[in-house]
Amino acid sequence: MGDKGGEFMSDIPCKRVVVFGATGQVGMVLSRELKRLGHEVLAVSRSITADNRNRLEALEALGVQLHFQPGLKDVDRLAAALSGYDVVVVALRANVRLVEELEPPILEAAVAAKVRRFVPDEFGTHTKALDYGVGTLFDAKKRFQERVFASGLEWTLVFPGGMFDYFLPNLRLFEKITTFGDLHCLFPTHSLHDIGVISARAITDPRTANRAVQMYANVVNQEQLMSGLKRCWPDYPFEFEHISSETILYLKDHGDPDRISAKGGVEPDRERHGINYANYVLGRLASLDDPGTLNANDLYPDHVYQKPEQALADPRFVFGKTP
Ligand SMILES: NC(=O)c1ccc[n+]([C@@H]2O[C@H](COP(=O)([O-])OP(=O)(O)OC[C@H]3O[C@@H](n4cnc5c(N)ncnc54)[C@H](OP(=O)(O)O)[C@@H]3O)[C@@H](O)[C@H]2O)c1
């Protein structure tokens, strides 16, 4: 590895990578890191909007090419855009409808364009190691995985554990400091920056062809995180709320299938409680015992991860500003 003119060059030869959802949380950090590693990146977006304009400008400033396609369902037009690329990554806002309606035409286009590797919209709970029936979003992701495995394309699944923003206590994405299910169940959690860095390396790495990659650096439980928060902000009058395992179990089957009630949520309530069930009741956010899953700690032992304690001590992380 080496640095050349400020741009970090990896040992892996330059790849041509398409990122669907490049203006999103995962897509943005992933695209930035891919460029930093010297890869060529094409960002696919539906259109320029007030929400994504700044991010599209930032991507362009990094040298990312842009392709706009409203609807993302025209397979021929998608295939023409993907032609000549090595890797297609999907990091779209995931809900059941989008996984079922948008990922199949993207996969079809990738096959038609003879792309080498496909990286489906995962980036969360280790769905490959889960049984069907745990949650509606995971079932949709698993059904799509089966299509990817049967497509004849090389694939990589990236499972980063939980993003700090959703898994560490904070008041930016939650109205109160909220805990869920089993406070002792262990899970890995990482900053968005680290998720971008490791994902960029994993999706272009020859060792990860037809493998899942599990990030597993910061392994914590909610009780430790609560203690960490109170240590950092001993005088702040936090309000707390606990969502019990019984409530999660009920809402994963009977929660509103359309309403999004969480402050920082993008998934409807029923889907969100399916996610909570897997992560905080079953303790299955991550899996290292799935055959074919590689541990990112072994693949990239040089990477230094941001720690949960650092985020919890940062007022911008916990409050969005100085309290
Ligand atoms: N591990 C974790 O803790 C964690 C947390 C959150 C998400 N995730 C997972 O990470 C993956 C990516 O999620 P994300 O949060 O990065 O996505 P996101 O930021 O919510 O959205 C990514 C992009 O998807 C496009 N998009 C939004 N709504 C759409 C729609 N209705 N139809 C088509 N495209 C739409 C937008 O791009 P344009 O406007 O440019 O088209 C958006 O910038 C998902 O699989 C999600 O489940 C994991």
The ligand as an SDF file (V2000), in Angstrom:
LIG
                    3D

 48 52  0  0  0  0  0  0  0  0999 V2000
  -26.1090   -1.5130   10.1120 N   0  0  0  0  0  0  0  0  0  0  0  0
  -26.9520   -0.5650   10.4500 C   0  0  0  0  0  0  0  0  0  0  0  0
  -27.0470   -0.1510   11.6100 O   0  0  0  0  0  0  0  0  0  0  0  0
  -27.8050    0.0500    9.3730 C   0  0  0  0  0  0  0  0  0  0  0  0
  -28.4390    1.2750    9.6170 C   0  0  0  0  0  0  0  0  0  0  0  0
  -29.1810    1.8480    8.5840 C   0  0  0  0  0  0  0  0  0  0  0  0
  -29.2860    1.1900    7.3530 C   0  0  0  0  0  0  0  0  0  0  0  0
  -28.6770   -0.0140    7.1770 N   0  0  0  0  0  0  0  0  0  0  0  0
  -28.7650   -0.7380    5.8980 C   0  0  0  0  0  0  0  0  0  0  0  0
  -27.8660   -0.1080    4.9840 O   0  0  0  0  0  0  0  0  0  0  0  0
  -28.3930   -0.1710    3.6570 C   0  0  0  0  0  0  0  0  0  0  0  0
  -28.3680    1.2330    3.0460 C   0  0  0  0  0  0  0  0  0  0  0  0
  -29.1900    2.0680    3.8530 O   0  0  0  0  0  0  0  0  0  0  0  0
  -28.9180    3.6290    4.0200 P   0  0  0  0  0  0  0  0  0  0  0  0
  -29.4630    4.0110    5.3560 O   0  0  0  0  0  0  0  0  0  0  0  0
  -27.4970    3.9440    3.6770 O   0  0  0  0  0  0  0  0  0  0  0  0
  -29.8790    4.1980    2.8730 O   0  0  0  0  0  0  0  0  0  0  0  0
  -30.5020    5.6680    2.8130 P   0  0  0  0  0  0  0  0  0  0  0  0
  -29.4710    6.6630    3.2000 O   0  0  0  0  0  0  0  0  0  0  0  0
  -31.7980    5.6810    3.5640 O   0  0  0  0  0  0  0  0  0  0  0  0
  -30.8720    5.7800    1.2690 O   0  0  0  0  0  0  0  0  0  0  0  0
  -29.8890    5.5740    0.2540 C   0  0  0  0  0  0  0  0  0  0  0  0
  -30.3680    6.1680   -1.0570 C   0  0  0  0  0  0  0  0  0  0  0  0
  -31.4950    5.4290   -1.5250 O   0  0  0  0  0  0  0  0  0  0  0  0
  -32.2000    6.2660   -2.4340 C   0  0  0  0  0  0  0  0  0  0  0  0
  -33.6250    6.1630   -2.1120 N   0  0  0  0  0  0  0  0  0  0  0  0
  -34.2750    6.6670   -1.0260 C   0  0  0  0  0  0  0  0  0  0  0  0
  -35.5930    6.3940   -1.0980 N   0  0  0  0  0  0  0  0  0  0  0  0
  -35.7710    5.7140   -2.2550 C   0  0  0  0  0  0  0  0  0  0  0  0
  -36.9160    5.1820   -2.9260 C   0  0  0  0  0  0  0  0  0  0  0  0
  -38.1410    5.3030   -2.4070 N   0  0  0  0  0  0  0  0  0  0  0  0
  -36.7390    4.5670   -4.1150 N   0  0  0  0  0  0  0  0  0  0  0  0
  -35.4950    4.4390   -4.6460 C   0  0  0  0  0  0  0  0  0  0  0  0
  -34.3810    4.9390   -4.0740 N   0  0  0  0  0  0  0  0  0  0  0  0
  -34.5270    5.5570   -2.8970 C   0  0  0  0  0  0  0  0  0  0  0  0
  -31.7020    7.7180   -2.2340 C   0  0  0  0  0  0  0  0  0  0  0  0
  -30.8370    8.0470   -3.3370 O   0  0  0  0  0  0  0  0  0  0  0  0
  -31.2640    9.0960   -4.4960 P   0  0  0  0  0  0  0  0  0  0  0  0
  -32.2040   10.0910   -3.8650 O   0  0  0  0  0  0  0  0  0  0  0  0
  -29.9530    9.7340   -4.8930 O   0  0  0  0  0  0  0  0  0  0  0  0
  -31.8820    8.2950   -5.5750 O   0  0  0  0  0  0  0  0  0  0  0  0
  -30.8870    7.5930   -0.9620 C   0  0  0  0  0  0  0  0  0  0  0  0
  -29.8270    8.5140   -0.8680 O   0  0  0  0  0  0  0  0  0  0  0  0
  -29.7990   -0.7660    3.7810 C   0  0  0  0  0  0  0  0  0  0  0  0
  -29.7630   -2.1120    3.3950 O   0  0  0  0  0  0  0  0  0  0  0  0
  -30.1320   -0.6610    5.2530 C   0  0  0  0  0  0  0  0  0  0  0  0
  -30.9700   -1.7260    5.6950 O   0  0  0  0  0  0  0  0  0  0  0  0
  -27.9260   -0.5760    8.1560 C   0  0  0  0  0  0  0  0  0  0  0  0
  1  2  1  0
  2  3  2  0
  2  4  1  0
  4  5  1  0
  4 48  2  0
  5  6  2  0
  6  7  1  0
  7  8  2  0
  8  9  1  0
  8 48  1  0
  9 10  1  0
  9 46  1  0
 10 11  1  0
 11 12  1  0
 11 44  1  0
 12 13  1  0
 13 14  1  0
 14 15  2  0
 14 16  1  0
 14 17  1  0
 17 18  1  0
 18 19  2  0
 18 20  1  0
 18 21  1  0
 21 22  1  0
 22 23  1  0
 23 24  1  0
 23 42  1  0
 24 25  1  0
 25 26  1  0
 25 36  1  0
 26 27  1  0
 26 35  1  0
 27 28  2  0
 28 29  1  0
 29 30  1  0
 29 35  2  0
 30 31  1  0
 30 32  2  0
 32 33  1  0
 33 34  2  0
 34 35  1  0
 36 37  1  0
 36 42  1  0
 37 38  1  0
 38 39  2  0
 38 40  1  0
 38 41  1  0
 42 43  1  0
 44 45  1  0
 44 46  1  0
 46 47  1  0
M  CHG  2   8   1  16  -1
M  END
$$$$
